[in-house]
Amino acid sequence: MTYGSIHTISEVTLGSSGLKVSKIILGCAVYRSPDWYSWVYFNGQSEVVLGKAIKQENLPRDGIVVMTKVFHPVSRDIHEHLDGKATEYADTHRYVNQYGPSHKHIFDAVKKSLERLQLDYIDVLHCQEYDTSTPIHETMKALHDVVQLGWVRYVGMSNCCAWQYYAIANHLTPFISMQNDYNLLYREDENEMLPTLKYHGIGSIPWTSLARGAMVMTLDEQFTQPYDGRIPGGRKVWHNTIINRVEEIALERNVTVTQVAIAWTLGKECVRALIINAPETGQLLNVLGGMNLVLTAGEVQYLEEPYESQMLRH
């Protein structure tokens, strides 16, 4: 796939499936309007925007791969912000059974996603969270059923592998991908998650390769920002050490800090592709510039050496 005369994006197979995706997957969480600026991701409008873009640009359906998620409630009112609201809020505001991985909600959510996207099927449906209140067999059967009905082609998960064992043991549709939290500042998935993905043939597609914005600017630039909540749990000295080392390599290689972070993540064995949110063309081109950058073993070791273990986030 070629974008202009600048970058050529190669495709990779996702997990052990035959589905090919580009190494850089464009996320839609940042495309917004003043009417729903901060909660586009939670009121379904990101799907509406994508659906309109597909129609407007007359994109061939068989030439694109569309992914979406299911779990959280989607507000009926475009101005109602449900992000982060407890289940008690959903249950008392007419959203009972409209969140979680239950059979009912998965079916209802997929149908509504298809309506917003103006599509006949979704290529990859990810179940966004693990929920102990819903039996595993119910969730996996529902995901299997939407595939059998033709509404969905493949299924995946976010931040959890336990359900894959059930799918395999019960001859249900297995996961082909895992959206996980993985970057130079958070590598806890290397202990269990990534080895498990490798064992089951599941492709990792991290959604935080730029560490929530900590890998898009220099450390000095970050300290001038009014908001410094990019690092969950608070910024530590070793975080800054890693960012400084990213800057050093970027300067030596005549690339950007973003491109070094992208190259490091894509260089990991189980990582098949990255989900990137880029509201501006320049930001996307910056990301694409890191796709073919290959770090040396010494550079990788230099970047990883300061890391300290931390609590799991999932």
C-alpha positions in Angstrom: 0.0 0.0 0.0 1.5 3.4 -1.0 0.6 6.8 0.4 1.8 9.4 -2.1 5.4 9.1 -3.0 6.7 9.2 0.6 5.9 6.0 2.4 5.1 2.4 1.4 3.3 0.4 4.0 3.8 -3.3 4.0 1.2 -5.7 5.2 1.6 -8.5 7.8 -0.7 -11.4 8.7 -2.5 -10.9 11.9 -1.8 -13.8 14.3 -2.2 -17.2 12.8 -5.0 -16.1 10.5 -4.7 -15.3 6.8 -5.9 -11.7 7.3 -3.4 -9.1 6.3 -3.2 -5.7 7.9 -0.9 -2.7 7.5 1.8 -2.4 10.1 0.3 1.0 11.1 -3.4 0.8 11.9 -5.1 4.2 12.0 -7.2 4.7 15.1 -10.3 6.9 15.0 -10.5 8.0 18.6 -9.2 11.5 17.9 -11.5 12.6 15.1 -14.0 14.9 16.7 -16.3 17.8 16.6 -16.8 20.7 19.1 -20.1 19.1 19.9 -18.5 15.8 21.1 -14.9 16.8 21.5 -13.6 14.6 24.4 -16.0 11.6 24.3 -16.1 10.7 20.6 -14.7 7.3 21.5 -17.6 6.6 23.9 -20.7 7.8 22.0 -20.2 5.9 18.8 -19.3 8.9 16.8 -15.9 7.6 15.8 -17.7 4.8 13.9 -20.0 7.4 12.3 -17.0 9.4 11.2 -15.2 6.3 9.8 -18.4 5.1 8.0 -18.9 8.5 6.3 -15.2 8.6 5.3 -15.5 5.2 3.6 -18.6 6.3 1.7 -17.2 9.8 0.8 -13.9 8.4 -0.5 -15.6 5.5 -2.2 -13.2 3.1 -0.6 -13.6 -0.5 -1.9 -14.9 -2.6 1.0 -12.7 -5.6 0.1 -9.6 -3.3 0.1 -9.8 -2.1 3.7 -9.8 -3.8 7.2 -12.2 -2.3 9.7 -11.9 -3.0 13.4 -14.0 -1.9 16.3 -14.7 -2.9 19.9 -17.5 -4.0 22.2 -17.9 -3.6 25.9 -18.7 -0.1 27.1 -22.2 1.5 26.9 -22.8 3.9 24.1 -24.8 7.0 25.0 -28.1 7.6 23.2 -27.5 11.4 23.5 -24.5 12.8 21.7 -23.9 15.2 24.6 -24.0 12.5 27.3 -20.5 11.5 28.4 -20.3 7.9 29.7 -16.5 7.6 29.8 -15.4 6.2 33.2 -18.9 6.0 34.6 -19.5 3.2 37.1 -21.9 0.4 36.2 -24.3 1.8 38.8 -24.6 4.9 36.6 -25.4 2.8 33.6 -27.9 0.7 35.5 -29.8 3.7 36.8 -29.7 5.7 33.6 -31.5 3.3 31.3 -28.3 1.4 30.2 -29.0 -1.9 31.9 -27.7 -4.8 29.7 -26.0 -2.3 27.4 -22.4 -2.8 28.5 -20.1 -5.8 29.2 -19.5 -9.0 27.2 -22.9 -10.6 27.7 -24.5 -12.4 24.8 -27.3 -9.8 24.6 -25.0 -6.8 24.6 -22.5 -8.3 22.1 -25.3 -8.9 19.6 -27.0 -5.5 20.2 -23.7 -3.7 20.1 -22.5 -5.3 16.8 -25.7 -4.5 15.1 -25.5 -0.9 16.2 -21.9 -0.6 15.2 -22.8 -1.9 11.7 -25.5 0.8 11.4 -23.1 3.6 12.5 -20.4 2.3 10.1 -22.9 1.8 7.3 -21.3 -1.6 6.6 -22.5 -5.2 6.2 -19.7 -6.7 8.3 -16.8 -5.9 10.7 -13.4 -7.4 9.8 -12.1 -7.7 13.4 -14.2 -7.3 16.6 -12.3 -6.8 19.8 -13.8 -7.5 23.2 -12.4 -4.5 25.1 -12.3 -5.9 28.7 -12.5 -9.0 30.8 -15.6 -9.1 33.0 -15.8 -11.6 35.9 -19.6 -11.1 36.2 -20.2 -12.7 32.8 -19.4 -16.4 32.3 -16.5 -17.0 29.9 -18.6 -19.6 27.9 -21.3 -17.0 27.3 -18.9 -14.4 25.9 -17.0 -16.8 23.7 -20.2 -18.3 22.3 -21.6 -14.8 21.5 -18.4 -13.9 19.7 -18.5 -17.2 17.9 -22.1 -16.6 16.9 -21.6 -13.2 15.4 -18.8 -14.7 13.2 -21.1 -17.5 12.2 -23.8 -15.0 11.2 -21.4 -13.2 9.0 -21.6 -9.9 11.0 -17.9 -10.3 12.0 -15.0 -12.0 10.2 -12.5 -12.3 13.1 -12.4 -11.7 16.8 -9.8 -10.4 19.2 -9.4 -9.3 22.8 -7.8 -6.4 24.7 -5.5 -7.0 27.7 -6.6 -10.6 28.5 -5.7 -14.1 27.2 -7.8 -16.3 29.5 -10.7 -16.7 27.0 -8.4 -18.1 24.3 -8.1 -21.4 26.2 -11.8 -21.8 26.4 -12.3 -21.1 22.7 -9.7 -23.7 21.7 -11.1 -26.3 24.1 -14.6 -25.8 23.0 -14.0 -25.5 19.2 -15.2 -21.9 19.1 -13.7 -19.0 17.0 -10.3 -18.2 18.5 -8.7 -14.8 18.8 -6.3 -13.6 16.2 -5.2 -10.4 17.8 -4.7 -8.7 21.2 -4.8 -5.0 21.8 -2.5 -4.5 24.7 -0.7 -1.7 26.7 2.9 -2.0 25.6 5.7 0.5 25.1 9.2 1.4 26.3 7.8 2.8 29.6 5.4 -0.2 30.3 6.7 -3.6 29.5 5.0 -5.9 32.0 3.4 -7.9 29.2 6.8 -9.4 28.5 6.4 -11.6 31.6 3.3 -13.6 30.6 1.1 -11.9 28.0 3.6 -11.9 25.1 4.8 -15.5 25.6 1.1 -16.6 25.8 0.3 -14.7 22.5 3.3 -16.4 20.9 2.2 -19.8 22.1 -1.4 -19.4 20.8 -0.4 -17.6 17.5 -2.1 -14.4 18.5 -0.8 -11.1 17.0 -0.1 -8.2 19.4 -1.3 -4.8 18.2 -0.3 -2.3 21.0 -2.4 0.8 21.3 0.1 2.7 23.5 3.4 2.4 21.5 3.9 6.2 22.0 3.3 5.9 25.8 0.3 8.1 25.8 2.2 11.0 24.2 5.4 10.6 26.2 7.2 9.5 23.0 6.0 12.3 20.7 8.2 15.2 22.1 11.4 15.7 24.0 11.6 15.7 27.8 12.2 19.5 27.9 9.1 20.0 25.8 7.0 17.7 28.1 8.0 19.8 31.1 6.6 22.9 29.5 3.2 21.4 29.1 0.5 22.3 31.6 -0.7 18.7 31.8 1.8 15.9 32.7 -0.5 12.9 33.2 0.9 10.9 30.3 2.4 8.3 32.6 -0.1 6.3 34.8 1.0 6.1 38.4 3.2 9.2 38.1 6.5 10.0 36.4 9.6 8.3 37.8 13.3 9.1 37.4 13.8 6.0 35.2 11.0 7.1 32.9 12.9 10.3 32.2 16.1 8.3 31.7 14.5 6.2 29.0 13.0 9.2 27.3 16.4 10.9 27.3 18.0 7.8 25.7 15.3 7.8 23.0 16.2 11.4 22.3 19.9 10.5 22.1 19.3 7.8 19.5 16.9 10.0 17.5 19.6 12.7 17.3 22.3 10.2 16.3 20.1 8.6 13.6 18.6 11.9 12.4 15.1 10.7 13.1 12.4 11.8 15.6 11.7 10.4 19.1 8.4 9.1 17.8 10.1 7.1 15.1 12.5 5.5 17.5 9.6 4.5 19.8 7.8 3.1 16.8 10.9 1.1 15.6 11.4 -0.3 19.1 7.8 -1.6 19.4 7.6 -3.0 15.9 10.9 -4.8 16.4 9.4 -7.1 19.1 8.6 -10.6 17.9 4.9 -10.9 18.8 4.0 -7.3 17.7 2.4 -7.4 14.3 1.1 -3.9 14.0 0.5 -0.7 16.0 -2.7 1.3 16.5 -1.9 5.0 16.1 -4.2 8.0 16.6 -3.0 10.8 14.4 -5.4 13.8 14.0 -3.0 15.6 11.6 -1.3 14.4 8.4 2.1 15.5 9.6 1.8 13.3 12.7 0.8 10.3 10.6 3.8 10.9 8.3 6.1 11.1 11.4 4.8 7.7 12.6 5.2 6.1 9.1 8.8 7.3 9.1 9.6 4.9 12.0 8.1 1.9 10.3 11.2 0.9 8.4 13.7 2.1 10.9 15.6 -0.9 12.4 17.4 -0.4 15.7 20.7 -2.2 16.4 20.9 -4.7 19.3 23.0 -2.3 21.2 20.4 0.5 20.8 17.6 -1.8 22.0 19.6 -2.8 25.0 20.5 0.8 25.8 16.8 1.8 25.7 15.6 -1.1 27.8 18.3 -1.1 30.5 16.8 1.6 32.8 13.3 -0.1 33.0 11.9 -1.0 36.4 9.1 -3.5 37.0 5.7 -2.1 38.0 2.2 -3.2 38.8 0.0 -4.7 36.1 -2.6 -2.4 34.6 -5.0 -5.1 33.6 
